[in-house]
Amino acid sequence: MDVCDVDSLPVGVIRLDREDRVVAANAWFRRWAGEDVIGRPLSDTLVRVPDFLDGGGRNSVMMAAVRDPERAVLAVRAADGDGAVLTVMDASDRYVSGQRLRDSFALADRTRNRLQLIIDASIAFSDATSEERLSEILAAAAAKAYGADESAVFLFDEHAHAHRVAGENPLDLEMSAAAITAAARQLHSVVTITSRAEADGFAPELGDAMQGAGVRALIAAPLEVEGMTLGVFACFFRHPRVFDAEAGPLAEALAGQAAQTLATVRLQRQLEHAATHDETTDLPNRRRLDEIARQVDHARAAVIFIDLDGFKDVNDQLGHDVGDEVLREVAARLRQHIRDVDVIARYGGDEFVVVCDADAEVATEIAARLREALSEEYSFLPAGLCVGASIGVAIADVSNGVLGIDRLIRDADQAMYLAKGRGGNQIAVAGLAVGAG
């Protein structure tokens, strides 16, 4: 067939040699290609691509223009001597529609998968009872959502310093803790970084850190509740990464759910703490002391009961605000002078109880240290107002059946009254006066 004979047809006709070089092409195809194709390999002009729509003939294939991928033809190939003849018709609209349909299906699949991931994460978040467990769930969910190489969750402490609580941070060795905190503090919306320029624009050390760690891209989101940032999560990629339009909303959804759960966990922890601790001194209260006492080895227990001397005068002359300051200072001194294994509680009013694992000698030594510490000057009190301590000590006595902490507290309380009756600022041990100031 002479290609020149079909110049008037509304289709393209191309003659190819055995090496698939274009030997001849009719006028339609030359106009469609927009370039001189004679003598060149067909692959310089057309390349086979998937046909995303059903309906093509079995013998036809979709081919796209190499220099303009949105232009395509349906091609039918027929053998002709040592070569072949290719008949093509424009299918650009069909090809572009197919691509868009494919992209829509792919986006729908991603959306469905991400929605399921958000649902799964929400269920997992609801079961988290600690900040650490919540952070672990978030780090795992974020890594899965984005196919990240590493992910990490950072939470701010009471000093607004960011600490990694879960996951892995590949920038740890490349970026100072102060720089990580500074970057986390300025994060108030989802950020995606895919280039050195974007990294340098976001934080001073970030570009160098990413390059040094081999990180090519990252996405990060703040954990915010009512305008307060509690922390951030970040996903890291060691390969070039393009983020689609749903990457940001997905990060916002994960961060929002995690932040709400984190706020709930913290509120629950605060409520539990408030229920078991004294508001003024933050020491365990009487209720918490009862809970702790059940875990003590009663056979080796000792109780030190402390009642402040001179505290009523402080309240009467200077008011309860100064009295509360005295109580806080007393609590601080008691914490400083007990052992790590000892338990201290505010028992009520100006009374404090220490439960320790000690024999009579050790318990008395501890009581002596506490009496001395509490009798030292209080710098915020005027001259003439002094605070001291009357202390009673009770020791578990297997032979007399004195084992229960409640019984020890009662005995130590009675010993304290004995010390106070003798003038105060001294120690008494369950009926035996041991020391005085």
QUILINZI-V67396 format. One record per residue. N is the residue number from 0. RES is the residue in one letter. D_LAST is the distance of its C-alpha to the last C-alpha in whole Angstrom. Layout:
N_RES_D_LAST ; N_RES_D_LAST
This chain:
0_M_124 ; 1_D_124 ; 2_V_121 ; 3_C_123 ; 4_D_125 ; 5_V_122 ; 6_D_121 ; 7_S_122 ; 8_L_119 ; 9_P_116 ; 10_V_114 ; 11_G_113 ; 12_V_116 ; 13_I_114 ; 14_R_116 ; 15_L_114 ; 16_D_115 ; 17_R_114 ; 18_E_111 ; 19_D_110 ; 20_R_111 ; 21_V_113 ; 22_V_117 ; 23_A_117 ; 24_A_116 ; 25_N_118 ; 26_A_117 ; 27_W_115 ; 28_F_112 ; 29_R_113 ; 30_R_112 ; 31_W_109 ; 32_A_107 ; 33_G_108 ; 34_E_109 ; 35_D_111 ; 36_V_110 ; 37_I_114 ; 38_G_113 ; 39_R_109 ; 40_P_107 ; 41_L_107 ; 42_S_103 ; 43_D_103 ; 44_T_104 ; 45_L_103 ; 46_V_100 ; 47_R_100 ; 48_V_97 ; 49_P_96 ; 50_D_98 ; 51_F_95 ; 52_L_97 ; 53_D_100 ; 54_G_103 ; 55_G_104 ; 56_G_107 ; 57_R_107 ; 58_N_109 ; 59_S_107 ; 60_V_104 ; 61_M_102 ; 62_M_102 ; 63_A_100 ; 64_A_101 ; 65_V_99 ; 66_R_98 ; 67_D_98 ; 68_P_96 ; 69_E_96 ; 70_R_100 ; 71_A_101 ; 72_V_105 ; 73_L_106 ; 74_A_108 ; 75_V_111 ; 76_R_112 ; 77_A_115 ; 78_A_117 ; 79_D_120 ; 80_G_121 ; 81_D_119 ; 82_G_117 ; 83_A_115 ; 84_V_116 ; 85_L_113 ; 86_T_113 ; 87_V_110 ; 88_M_110 ; 89_D_107 ; 90_A_104 ; 91_S_101 ; 92_D_100 ; 93_R_100 ; 94_Y_98 ; 95_V_95 ; 96_S_95 ; 97_G_94 ; 98_Q_92 ; 99_R_90 ; 100_L_90 ; 101_R_89 ; 102_D_86 ; 103_S_85 ; 104_F_85 ; 105_A_83 ; 106_L_81 ; 107_A_81 ; 108_D_80 ; 109_R_77 ; 110_T_76 ; 111_R_76 ; 112_N_74 ; 113_R_71 ; 114_L_71 ; 115_Q_71 ; 116_L_68 ; 117_I_66 ; 118_I_67 ; 119_D_65 ; 120_A_62 ; 121_S_61 ; 122_I_61 ; 123_A_59 ; 124_F_57 ; 125_S_56 ; 126_D_55 ; 127_A_52 ; 128_T_49 ; 129_S_47 ; 130_E_48 ; 131_E_49 ; 132_R_51 ; 133_L_53 ; 134_S_53 ; 135_E_55 ; 136_I_57 ; 137_L_58 ; 138_A_58 ; 139_A_61 ; 140_A_63 ; 141_A_63 ; 142_A_64 ; 143_K_67 ; 144_A_68 ; 145_Y_69 ; 146_G_70 ; 147_A_67 ; 148_D_66 ; 149_E_63 ; 150_S_61 ; 151_A_57 ; 152_V_54 ; 153_F_52 ; 154_L_49 ; 155_F_47 ; 156_D_43 ; 157_E_41 ; 158_H_42 ; 159_A_45 ; 160_H_46 ; 161_A_49 ; 162_H_48 ; 163_R_50 ; 164_V_49 ; 165_A_53 ; 166_G_56 ; 167_E_57 ; 168_N_57 ; 169_P_60 ; 170_L_59 ; 171_D_55 ; 172_L_57 ; 173_E_59 ; 174_M_57 ; 175_S_53 ; 176_A_50 ; 177_A_50 ; 178_A_54 ; 179_I_54 ; 180_T_51 ; 181_A_53 ; 182_A_56 ; 183_A_55 ; 184_R_53 ; 185_Q_57 ; 186_L_59 ; 187_H_59 ; 188_S_63 ; 189_V_64 ; 190_V_65 ; 191_T_68 ; 192_I_68 ; 193_T_72 ; 194_S_72 ; 195_R_71 ; 196_A_71 ; 197_E_70 ; 198_A_67 ; 199_D_66 ; 200_G_67 ; 201_F_64 ; 202_A_61 ; 203_P_61 ; 204_E_61 ; 205_L_62 ; 206_G_66 ; 207_D_65 ; 208_A_62 ; 209_M_65 ; 210_Q_67 ; 211_G_65 ; 212_A_64 ; 213_G_68 ; 214_V_67 ; 215_R_70 ; 216_A_69 ; 217_L_66 ; 218_I_65 ; 219_A_62 ; 220_A_61 ; 221_P_58 ; 222_L_56 ; 223_E_55 ; 224_V_54 ; 225_E_55 ; 226_G_55 ; 227_M_52 ; 228_T_52 ; 229_L_50 ; 230_G_52 ; 231_V_55 ; 232_F_58 ; 233_A_60 ; 234_C_63 ; 235_F_65 ; 236_F_68 ; 237_R_70 ; 238_H_73 ; 239_P_75 ; 240_R_74 ; 241_V_76 ; 242_F_74 ; 243_D_76 ; 244_A_76 ; 245_E_73 ; 246_A_71 ; 247_G_69 ; 248_P_69 ; 249_L_68 ; 250_A_65 ; 251_E_64 ; 252_A_64 ; 253_L_62 ; 254_A_60 ; 255_G_60 ; 256_Q_59 ; 257_A_56 ; 258_A_55 ; 259_Q_55 ; 260_T_53 ; 261_L_51 ; 262_A_50 ; 263_T_50 ; 264_V_48 ; 265_R_45 ; 266_L_45 ; 267_Q_45 ; 268_R_42 ; 269_Q_40 ; 270_L_41 ; 271_E_39 ; 272_H_36 ; 273_A_36 ; 274_A_36 ; 275_T_33 ; 276_H_31 ; 277_D_29 ; 278_E_31 ; 279_T_28 ; 280_T_26 ; 281_D_29 ; 282_L_26 ; 283_P_28 ; 284_N_28 ; 285_R_28 ; 286_R_32 ; 287_R_31 ; 288_L_28 ; 289_D_31 ; 290_E_33 ; 291_I_31 ; 292_A_30 ; 293_R_33 ; 294_Q_34 ; 295_V_31 ; 296_D_31 ; 297_H_30 ; 298_A_30 ; 299_R_27 ; 300_A_25 ; 301_A_22 ; 302_V_20 ; 303_I_17 ; 304_F_17 ; 305_I_14 ; 306_D_15 ; 307_L_14 ; 308_D_12 ; 309_G_15 ; 310_F_17 ; 311_K_20 ; 312_D_20 ; 313_V_21 ; 314_N_23 ; 315_D_25 ; 316_Q_25 ; 317_L_26 ; 318_G_27 ; 319_H_27 ; 320_D_28 ; 321_V_25 ; 322_G_23 ; 323_D_25 ; 324_E_24 ; 325_V_20 ; 326_L_21 ; 327_R_23 ; 328_E_20 ; 329_V_18 ; 330_A_21 ; 331_A_21 ; 332_R_18 ; 333_L_18 ; 334_R_21 ; 335_Q_20 ; 336_H_18 ; 337_I_20 ; 338_R_23 ; 339_D_26 ; 340_V_27 ; 341_D_24 ; 342_V_25 ; 343_I_23 ; 344_A_24 ; 345_R_23 ; 346_Y_23 ; 347_G_24 ; 348_G_23 ; 349_D_19 ; 350_E_19 ; 351_F_19 ; 352_V_20 ; 353_V_20 ; 354_V_23 ; 355_C_23 ; 356_D_25 ; 357_A_23 ; 358_D_22 ; 359_A_19 ; 360_E_18 ; 361_V_19 ; 362_A_17 ; 363_T_14 ; 364_E_14 ; 365_I_15 ; 366_A_12 ; 367_A_9 ; 368_R_12 ; 369_L_12 ; 370_R_8 ; 371_E_8 ; 372_A_12 ; 373_L_12 ; 374_S_9 ; 375_E_12 ; 376_E_14 ; 377_Y_17 ; 378_S_20 ; 379_F_23 ; 380_L_20 ; 381_P_21 ; 382_A_19 ; 383_G_18 ; 384_L_17 ; 385_C_14 ; 386_V_13 ; 387_G_10 ; 388_A_10 ; 389_S_10 ; 390_I_11 ; 391_G_14 ; 392_V_16 ; 393_A_19 ; 394_I_22 ; 395_A_25 ; 396_D_27 ; 397_V_31 ; 398_S_31 ; 399_N_30 ; 400_G_31 ; 401_V_28 ; 402_L_30 ; 403_G_30 ; 404_I_27 ; 405_D_28 ; 406_R_27 ; 407_L_24 ; 408_I_23 ; 409_R_23 ; 410_D_21 ; 411_A_18 ; 412_D_19 ; 413_Q_19 ; 414_A_16 ; 415_M_14 ; 416_Y_15 ; 417_L_14 ; 418_A_10 ; 419_K_11 ; 420_G_14 ; 421_R_11 ; 422_G_9 ; 423_G_8 ; 424_N_6 ; 425_Q_5 ; 426_I_8 ; 427_A_12 ; 428_V_15 ; 429_A_18 ; 430_G_18 ; 431_L_16 ; 432_A_12 ; 433_V_11 ; 434_G_7 ; 435_A_4 ; 436_G_0
